[in-house]
Amino acid sequence: TLRGSEYDDSSSSVVFHIGARSFVTKNELSLYVYLVEGQELTTLATCDFMQNNKKGFDWPEFSVLSTSIPDDNCILKFEVFERTKTKPKVHLGAAEMQLGILLGYSGRVIKLIKEGFTIGELKVKDCKRITKYTFLNYIYGGAEVSLIIAMDFTNSNKEPSDPKSLHYIPKRNSIIF
């Protein structure tokens, strides 16, 4: 027996679109996002590629599955690293923010601090939760499904023995269904 809850494939994720500004660098910046659980950090996402525009830098949108995030009250840590020719990863700064504050509020600015100084700013261009629904979600939600079957018993379409008829039944010794 297969139950719907065992087959359910729906998922939700949190989509982030983050930019950076006020960083004094000509090198590429990398963004790391962690889930803070006590003293432990769990890596949720890394963005190494950025696009430079006139007002700062933009990382491509990235998403994190909701199963990786316990709830909207969890704390996320954002770290920015600079990649230079001589050093692969130089830590520029970090900041922590509650996910619930970021959700649905575009334009929030997060200041990155290192040794008490503001190194630059992250601008949350978008942060939203997206849910992918499946057919089972609609059934669980109370959607009703109806099935209607119609059979045409009229003689208006020639004899069933006529090969040109839509009701044509080939002559065989037995019909297997």
N, C-alpha and C positions, 0 to 999 in steps of 0.2 A: 504494500500500500504506500503510495506516495502522497504526502500531504503538501498543501500549498506553501506552508511556511518552510518546508524543506527545499522547495524549488524556487523560492522567491529570490530574484536577482536584482532587486532595486537597490540603489545606493545613493548616498548624498555626499557632497564634497563642499569644501570651502574654497572659493576662487579668490586669489589675491592678484591685484595689479598695483605694483609699487614702483615709485620713482625715487630718485635721490637728487638732492640739490645742496649747494653751499660746500661741496667738498673741493678742496684745493688739490687737484690731481689731474694729470693728463693720462694716467694709466687706467686700465680696466678695473672695475669694481665688481666684487662678488658678494652676493647676499646669501646668508644662511639663516634659516628659520628653525627654531627649536621649541619643543614643548617643555616647560619647566615643571618638574614634579619633585618638590622638595629640593634636594641637592643634585638630582639627576637631570640631565638634558637629553632629550630624544630628538634626533634630527628629523624634521618634517619635510624640509625642502631646501634645495640649493639652486641658486641662479648664478651662473658664471658669465653668461652673455648679457651685455647691456647695449642699449641703443642711446647714442648721444644726441640730444636735441638742444635747442637754443637756451632752454631754461634749466637744463640739468640732464640727468640720465634716466632712462626707463628700462626696467627689466621686463621681459615678456611675462604675460599672465601665467600663473602656475596654480595648480590646485592640490589640495590635501584631502584625502578621504576622511569623512567624518568619523570613521571607526578609529582613526588615529588620534582624534581629539575628544576628550571625555565630555566636555560641555562648554557652554559659552563663557563660563567663569574661569576657565583655565588661563594660565599666563603663557604668553608666547615671548620668546627672546629673539630679537633681530640682531644679527652681527654683520658688519660690513668689513670686507677685506680688500686690500689693494694688491693687484698682481703686477709685479715689476719684472724687468728682464733679469735682474740678479736674484730676486727672492720670489718664490712662487706665491707666497701668501703672507701679507703684512696686515695685522689686525689694526683697523682704524677706530672702531668704536662699537658700542652695543647699547641696546635699550630693551626694556621689557614693557609689555602692554597686555591688558586683558582682551581676549578675543571678542567678548560681547561689546566692548567699546568700539572695536574696529568694524564690526558687522553693519552693513548698510549705511555707513557714514563715510562717504568719499570726501577727500580734502583734508583729512586728519593729518597733522604733521607730528612726527616722532623725532625728537632730538637725540642724536647719538652722542654719548658722553664717553670720554676717555680721560682718566686721571683728573676728573673734575672740570674738563673743558669740553665745550660743544665742538665736535669735529665736523659735523654736517647734519643734514636732516633727511629723513625718509618721508615721502609724501604718499599716503595711501590713496591711490587714485580710485580704487574700487576694492571692496571686500564683501562678498555675498555668499550665501549658502544656496547651492543648487541641488535639487533632488531629481534623480532619474526614476521615473515611475514605470512600472511594468503592468501588464494586464492584470496580474494578481492583486495589485494595489487597488484597482478599480473594483474588483470582485469583493475584496475585504471591506471596501468602503461602502458596499451596499448596492452596487450597480446590478441591474437585472439584465439577464440575457434571454432573449426569446428566439425561438427557432420555428420557422414556418416551412412546411413541406407541401408542395402541390404536385398532384399527378394528373396528367391529361388523359382521360378515358374517352375522348371524343373520337369520332370516325372521320373528322374533317380533313385529315392529313393522309389520305390514301390507306390502303391496306398494309398491315405490318409485314406482309410477305413481299411487298413491292420495294426493290432496292432504293428507289428514289424517295421513299417515305422517311420522315423524321422518326417514325416509330418502327423502322425496319428491324426485324429479328431474323438473323440468318438461320437457315434450317440446319439443325444438328440433332444428333441422337439424344443428347442431354445438354441442358444448360447448367453451367456451374456458376454460382454466385460467390 
